[in-house]
Every structure is written in structure tokens, then in C-alpha cells.
Amino acid sequence: MKNKTVIGLRLEYFLRALVAIIVGFVSLILPFTSKEAGRKSMVSTALSLLSADNTAGVTFFLYLALIFTIVSLALGVISYFKVGIKIVKAWMFVQIFATFFWTTLLFALKLILEEAGIEDNFLLKSAGIGFWIGLLSAYISLVFIMKLAEVNTGYIILTILGVMWMFPVFWILLTSLRAEQGYYVGYFFPKHLTLKNFYDLFHNPTVPFGRWWLNTLIVAVCGCILNTLIVLGTAFVLSRTRFTGRKQFMNILMIIGMFPGFMSMIALYNILKGLGLNQSIGALIVVGAAGAAMGYHITKGYFDTIPKAIDEAAIIDGASRLQIFTRITIPLSKSIIVYQVLGTFLGAWSDYIFPRLLFGDRQSSYTVAVGLFWMTDFRRIDAYYTQFAAGAVVIAVPIVILFIWLQRFYVEGLSGSVKG
């Protein structure tokens, strides 16, 4: 192997990957369960599950972790005798799946072993050394195989982190589909799945989630439009024009912006109460728009990168400042506009501190952030926790749609300019 050279592969990592895979295979015959369960290996545990009267629906994760580990070893041995890019790529993808299923066992093992009657009140700390060696060797093997395939180190890190990051999202989705009520159930995968939590979320008279969602949408959309227009206008004026007091004005905005926003919350609440606007969603829109100009810095920095010669040529052709702004600067600034839109929408969509202070006990004016927090109060969390998870899934939908719709503008850059 040392004397071989294959274009597209870094063969110095091959033996390390193969050794890590062999260690992972050996872990299959090492103690997998606790001492109380007889320290069965993973192979014997899988055989016991096949003959068990009751098994959990997620038992297939254990089988798949076992199968993909064996297949990965087989591909590693084949690669030793006939190394090639295609087989190494196949080996890498098989190991990605093996690593994923080993990771799922962290969350599914308790339910698998207890449902089959192999363990009683199982905790991960009681798992045998075979489980921990298998899990660790799966990740080490994946790193070395990806190194062998000349995958960039950044992609290796992102792949491993991606496997880890998907579990919190997966967990909240599974909790929203969980038929068993209550805050803590002791296992990751539900025993039974249902859509009743989503139905109850919109049909429970005690929890007007539909009204909360609509309130949040109104605040987020109106705030997003107003804030984006104000920021773009402020940034354009400060970037493309020169007037007396410009630098002093920018310094004042910067200094004011250095103070945390929550320092003014009590004063704002009293002002709004005096105007009769407290406990109304309109107050959130007004307050958000009033302070939007202080967030001009990033947009101004982007406008500064657009050559001023374009503006000068437009002025010679008779264009006004407004025409330059709407017909030249805006088309050339799609990426920063998308950034501003997403930032302001997300800020309004997830804002909690000021809406909580503003609305008080007026439940009909709550936004989803305030409403969902109300559902997690210690007096209500057991009754509403699965509905809370369903609400978390529902409020993620507009963010996902907005991001998918706008992400194409990130890569357009200056391609929006048109000669005429």
C-alpha cells in the first residue's frame, strides 16, 4: 500500500481508517449491555431482540448500526486488495450511515432494551464498553476515510457537526408527534406517534395559538418592511451624500446603539401607556421602526463598496437621488437587502423580552414567543409540553420558507446591474 499511488486518494490515511474500522468491528463482540443484563455483546443483543416478544419500533437502528459496521469493514478489506476512488467513495458513504446509526443509539438504546425486557431502568452510563468503543471508532473511521478520499477538513468537520446538529431538530419534531403526554418521559423516540398535538394547538380555547401566530406574522411583516426601508434609506444617505454634521450624526447613532435596548424598556412602556398604545401589537411595530435607523452600519458598509462613478454617470444623465437609489443602488444590493430582511424578520418573529413586558396578561395580544413561554410555565408544562413542541415546529415554517425563497439572492452580488 505504501508504494501505491492513486490520483484523488491520500493513501497514507488508508491503514488508519482500516484499523479504526477493525476496532469498530471488534466492539460488536465486546460487552454492549450492563452487568445486570449479563454484559451481552451487540451481536447477541441483536439476536435476543429478534426472538423477543415485544420490541420497540426503533429497534431497526441497532440492526442498521450493526449491518453498516460490517459492510464498512468489508469495503475496507476490498479496498486493501483493490484500491480505487469509486470504492473509497462508497466506503465513505457507508461509514457516514454507520456513524449516524451509532449516534442514534445514544437516544434509542434505552427504549430498545427496556421494551424488549433486556434491561430495566437503563441509563447510558450503564452501557458496556463495546457501545462506547463502537461509537468512538465510528467517528474516527469516518474522519480517516474522508481524509483518504481527499475531502477538505472543513467538510469533514461540517459533516460530523451536521450529524450532531440534526438531533435537536429531530427531537423537537418527535416530541411534537409524541402521543404520551408530560414534560419528561425518559426516552428520545416516542412509543406512539400522533398528529393530535397539532390539532389541539389550534383548537384549544385556553391556548389561542392561531391568534398568537397571526399577531406575530403581522408584527414581523410590517416591522420587516418598515425597518428595511428605513435602514436602506439611512445607509444610502450616509454613504452617498455629504452634509454638515454627517460625522457627528453617525457618532451619535453609534453611541446610542452601544447601550442595550432593554435599558429603555420601562421608559418606552410608560410612554406607550400614556399614549394608550400598551398591550397592542401596533406598539411593537412603532417601537421597532423608531430605532431601526441605528442598524445602518452593515448596509452602509456594503453601499460604500459600490463605485461612486456609477452615481456620477447617472447624475450626468439627469437622474435624481431617488432614481439612483431605486434604479441603481437597490438592484446592485440584493444580497445585503436579503440579509436585512431576514435579520429584521427573525428579530421580530422571535422577540420575547419587550413583548412580554408590553402585553402583560392580555393573552389575545401575545406573540408566539410570549405564548409558547406561557405554555412552559411550571404550572402548565406537563399539560402543554407536546403542544409547545408542535408550536415550535409550526413557527419554524415561515422562517424556512423565507430563507429558501431568498437564499438565491445571496450569490447574485453585483450581477443585478444592467447597462442601458
C-alpha positions in Angstrom: 0.0 0.0 0.0 2.9 2.4 0.8 4.3 2.0 -2.8 0.9 2.6 -4.5 -0.2 6.0 -5.8 -3.8 6.7 -6.8 -4.8 10.1 -8.1 -7.6 11.5 -5.9 -6.7 9.5 -2.8 -4.3 10.1 0.1 -3.2 6.5 0.8 -1.3 7.4 3.9 -4.6 7.5 5.7 -5.8 4.1 4.5 -4.3 1.9 7.2 -5.5 4.3 9.9 -9.0 4.1 8.5 -8.9 0.3 8.2 -7.6 -0.1 11.8 -10.3 2.1 13.1 -12.9 0.1 11.2 -11.5 -3.2 12.6 -11.7 -1.7 16.1 -15.3 -0.8 15.5 -16.0 -4.4 14.3 -14.3 -5.9 17.4 -16.6 -3.7 19.5 -19.5 -5.7 18.2 -18.4 -8.7 20.3 -17.4 -6.7 23.4 -19.9 -6.1 26.3 -22.7 -4.0 25.0 -25.3 -4.1 27.8 -24.8 -3.5 31.5 -23.6 -6.0 34.1 -27.2 -6.6 35.3 -28.2 -7.7 31.8 -25.3 -10.2 31.5 -22.9 -7.9 29.6 -24.2 -9.2 26.2 -22.4 -8.2 23.1 -24.1 -6.2 20.4 -24.4 -9.3 18.2 -26.0 -11.3 21.0 -28.2 -8.4 21.9 -29.4 -8.2 18.3 -30.2 -11.9 18.3 -32.1 -11.5 21.6 -34.2 -8.7 20.1 -35.1 -11.0 17.1 -36.6 -13.5 19.5 -38.2 -11.0 21.9 -41.9 -10.9 22.3 -42.1 -7.1 22.4 -39.7 -4.8 20.6 -39.7 -1.0 20.1 -40.3 0.5 16.7 -36.8 2.0 16.7 -35.0 -1.4 17.1 -34.0 -1.2 13.5 -31.4 1.5 14.4 -29.4 -1.2 16.3 -29.7 -3.6 13.4 -28.6 -0.9 10.9 -25.7 0.2 13.0 -24.6 -3.5 13.1 -25.1 -4.1 9.4 -23.4 -0.9 8.2 -20.4 -1.5 10.5 -19.9 -5.0 8.9 -20.4 -3.6 5.4 -17.9 -0.8 6.1 -15.3 -3.4 7.2 -16.0 -5.5 4.1 -15.4 -2.4 1.9 -12.3 -1.6 3.8 -10.9 -5.1 3.2 -11.8 -5.0 -0.5 -10.1 -1.6 -0.8 -7.0 -3.1 0.7 -6.6 -5.5 -2.3 -8.1 -3.3 -5.0 -8.0 0.3 -4.0 -9.9 2.8 -6.2 -11.7 6.1 -6.0 -15.2 4.6 -6.5 -14.9 2.0 -3.8 -13.4 4.5 -1.4 -16.3 6.9 -2.1 -18.8 4.0 -1.4 -16.9 3.2 1.7 -17.1 6.8 2.9 -20.9 7.0 2.4 -21.5 3.6 4.1 -19.4 4.9 7.1 -21.5 8.1 7.2 -24.6 6.0 7.6 -22.9 3.7 10.2 -21.9 6.8 12.2 -25.4 8.2 12.0 -27.0 5.0 13.3 -24.4 4.6 16.0 -25.2 8.1 17.1 -29.0 7.4 17.1 -28.3 4.6 19.6 -27.4 7.2 22.1 -31.0 8.2 22.1 -32.8 5.0 21.2 -30.9 2.4 23.3 -32.9 2.9 26.4 -36.2 2.3 24.6 -34.9 -0.6 22.6 -33.5 -2.5 25.6 -36.4 -1.8 28.0 -39.2 -2.6 25.6 -37.6 -6.0 24.9 -37.1 -6.7 28.6 -33.3 -7.0 28.3 -32.7 -4.0 30.7 -34.7 -2.4 33.4 -34.4 1.4 34.1 -31.4 1.5 31.7 -29.2 4.6 31.7 -26.4 5.3 29.1 -23.8 5.3 31.9 -24.6 1.6 32.3 -23.8 0.8 28.7 -21.0 -1.6 28.1 -17.6 -0.7 26.8 -18.5 -2.2 23.4 -21.0 0.5 22.8 -18.7 3.4 23.6 -15.8 1.9 21.6 -18.1 1.3 18.7 -19.4 4.9 18.8 -16.0 6.4 19.1 -14.4 4.3 16.4 -17.3 5.1 14.0 -16.4 8.8 14.2 -12.7 8.2 14.0 -13.2 5.9 11.0 -15.3 8.5 9.2 -12.6 11.1 9.7 -9.8 8.9 8.3 -11.9 7.7 5.4 -12.8 11.2 4.4 -9.1 12.2 4.7 -8.3 9.2 2.5 -10.8 10.5 -0.1 -9.2 13.9 0.0 -12.2 15.6 1.4 -11.4 19.1 2.7 -11.0 19.3 6.5 -13.8 21.9 6.7 -16.2 19.5 5.1 -15.2 16.7 7.5 -15.9 19.0 10.5 -19.2 20.1 9.0 -20.3 16.5 8.2 -19.6 15.5 11.8 -21.3 18.6 13.3 -24.2 18.1 10.8 -24.8 14.6 12.2 -24.9 16.1 15.8 -26.9 19.2 14.9 -29.8 17.4 13.4 -30.7 15.6 16.6 -32.1 18.7 18.5 -34.3 19.4 15.4 -35.2 15.8 15.2 -36.0 15.7 18.9 -38.4 18.7 18.8 -40.2 17.2 15.8 -40.6 13.8 17.5 -41.8 15.5 20.7 -44.5 17.3 18.7 -45.6 13.9 17.4 -45.5 12.1 20.7 -48.7 10.6 21.9 -47.5 10.3 25.5 -48.1 13.5 27.4 -45.9 15.0 30.0 -42.7 17.0 30.2 -40.2 14.2 30.9 -40.6 10.7 29.6 -37.1 9.4 29.8 -36.6 8.4 26.2 -35.9 10.1 22.9 -38.1 8.3 20.4 -41.9 8.2 21.2 -43.6 4.9 21.7 -46.6 6.1 19.7 -47.0 8.9 17.1 -49.9 11.2 16.6 -50.9 14.5 15.0 -53.3 15.3 17.8 -50.9 17.8 19.3 -51.1 20.0 16.2 -54.9 19.7 16.2 -55.2 20.6 19.9 -52.8 23.5 19.4 -55.3 25.3 17.1 -58.5 24.1 18.7 -57.8 24.6 22.4 -59.8 27.6 23.6 -57.4 28.1 26.5 -54.4 28.4 24.1 -55.3 30.8 21.2 -52.2 29.8 19.2 -53.7 30.8 15.9 -54.2 34.3 17.2 -50.7 34.4 18.5 -49.3 33.2 15.2 -51.3 35.8 13.3 -50.1 38.6 15.7 -46.5 37.6 15.2 -46.9 37.5 11.4 -48.4 41.0 11.3 -45.6 42.4 13.6 -42.8 40.6 11.6 -44.0 41.5 8.1 -44.8 45.1 9.0 -41.7 45.5 11.0 -39.6 43.9 8.3 -40.9 46.2 5.6 -40.6 49.4 7.6 -37.2 48.6 9.2 -35.7 47.5 5.9 -36.8 50.7 4.1 -35.6 52.9 7.0 -32.2 51.2 7.2 -31.7 51.3 3.4 -32.6 55.0 3.2 -30.4 55.9 6.2 -27.5 53.9 4.9 -27.8 55.3 1.4 -27.9 58.9 2.6 -24.9 58.4 4.9 -22.9 56.5 2.3 -23.6 58.6 -0.9 -24.1 62.1 0.4 -22.0 64.6 2.3 -23.7 67.3 4.5 -22.8 69.4 7.6 -22.9 67.3 10.8 -22.8 64.0 9.0 -20.0 62.5 11.1 -21.4 63.9 14.3 -24.8 62.3 13.4 -23.1 58.9 12.7 -21.2 59.1 16.0 -24.4 59.9 17.9 -26.2 56.9 16.4 -23.2 54.7 17.2 -23.0 55.8 20.8 -26.8 55.4 21.3 -26.6 51.9 19.7 -23.9 50.8 22.2 -26.5 50.9 25.0 -28.5 47.7 25.4 -32.1 48.1 24.2 -33.6 46.7 27.4 -32.3 49.8 29.3 -35.1 51.9 27.8 -37.9 49.3 28.0 -39.5 50.7 31.2 -39.4 54.3 29.8 -40.9 53.0 26.5 -43.6 51.1 28.3 -44.6 54.2 30.3 -44.6 56.4 27.1 -46.8 53.8 25.3 -49.1 53.5 28.3 -49.5 57.3 28.3 -50.4 57.2 24.7 -52.8 54.3 25.2 -50.8 52.0 22.9 -49.7 49.5 25.5 -50.9 45.9 25.1 -51.3 46.4 21.4 -49.3 44.8 18.6 -49.1 48.2 16.8 -46.8 49.4 19.6 -44.3 46.7 18.7 -44.2 47.9 15.1 -43.8 51.5 16.1 -41.0 50.9 18.6 -39.2 48.6 16.2 -39.4 51.2 13.4 -38.4 54.1 15.7 -35.0 52.6 16.4 -34.3 50.9 13.0 -32.0 53.7 11.8 -29.3 52.7 14.3 -28.8 49.5 12.5 -27.4 51.1 9.3 -23.7 50.2 9.7 -23.5 47.0 7.8 -25.7 48.2 5.0 -23.7 51.5 4.7 -20.5 49.4 4.5 -22.0 47.5 1.6 -23.1 50.6 -0.2 -19.6 52.1 0.2 -18.3 49.2 -2.0 -20.4 50.3 -4.9 -18.3 52.6 -7.1 -19.4 56.2 -6.9 -18.6 56.7 -10.6 -21.9 54.9 -11.3 -23.8 57.6 -9.4 -21.9 60.4 -11.1 -22.6 59.0 -14.5 -26.3 58.7 -13.6 -26.3 62.4 -12.4 -24.8 63.5 -15.7 -27.6 61.7 -17.5 -30.1 63.6 -15.4 -31.0 61.1 -12.7 -32.2 62.3 -9.3 -31.0 60.9 -6.0 -34.2 58.9 -5.6 -33.8 57.4 -9.1 -30.2 56.5 -8.3 -31.4 54.8 -5.1 -34.2 52.8 -6.6 -32.8 52.0 -10.1 -29.1 51.6 -9.4 -28.2 51.1 -5.8 -31.1 48.7 -4.9 -30.6 46.4 -7.9 -26.9 46.2 -7.0 -27.6 45.4 -3.4 -29.8 42.3 -3.4 -27.6 40.3 -1.1 -27.5 43.0 1.6 -31.2 43.6 1.3 -31.8 39.8 1.8 -29.6 40.0 4.9 -31.5 42.9 6.2 -34.9 41.4 5.5 -34.0 38.1 7.1 -32.4 39.8 10.1 -35.4 42.1 10.8 -38.0 39.3 10.2 -36.2 36.9 12.5 -35.7 39.6 15.2 -39.4 40.4 15.2 -40.5 36.8 14.9 -38.5 35.6 17.9 -38.6 38.8 20.1 -39.7 38.0 23.7 -38.4 40.4 26.3 -40.2 43.6 25.2 -43.5 41.9 24.1 -43.6 40.1 27.4 -43.4 43.4 29.3 -45.7 45.2 26.9 -48.6 42.8 26.8 -48.8 41.8 30.4 -51.7 39.5 31.0 -53.6 40.3 27.8 -53.3 36.9 26.2 -55.1 37.9 23.0 -52.2 40.2 22.1 -49.4 37.7 22.7 -46.9 36.8 20.1 -45.8 33.2 19.6 -42.6 33.7 21.7 -44.6 35.0 24.7 -47.4 32.4 24.2 -45.0 29.5 24.0 -43.2 30.6 27.1 -46.6 30.9 28.8 -47.2 27.3 27.9 -43.9 26.2 29.6 -44.7 27.7 33.0 -44.2 25.1 35.7 -48.0 25.0 36.4 -48.8 24.1 32.8 -45.7 22.5 31.3 -46.9 18.9 31.9 -50.2 19.5 30.2 -48.9 21.6 27.3 -45.4 20.4 26.6 -46.2 18.3 23.5 -48.3 21.2 22.2 -45.4 23.5 22.9 -43.2 21.3 20.7 -45.9 21.3 18.0 -45.9 25.2 18.2 -42.1 25.3 17.9 -42.4 23.3 14.6 -45.2 25.5 13.3 -43.3 28.7 13.9 -40.3 27.4 12.1 -42.2 27.0 8.8 -42.3 30.7 7.8 -38.6 31.1 8.5 -37.7 28.0 6.4 -39.9 29.2 3.5 -38.5 32.8 3.7 -34.9 31.5 3.7 -35.4 29.1 0.8 -37.1 31.8 -1.2 -34.4 34.5 -0.5 -31.2 32.4 -0.4 -30.7 32.6 -4.2 -30.1 36.3 -3.9 -27.1 35.8 -1.6 -25.0 34.6 -4.6 -26.1 37.2 -7.1 -23.9 40.0 -5.8 -23.3 42.7 -8.4 -25.0 40.6 -11.1 -28.1 42.7 -10.8 -26.6 45.6 -12.6 -27.9 46.4 -16.1 -26.2 48.5 -18.7 -28.5 50.8 -20.6 
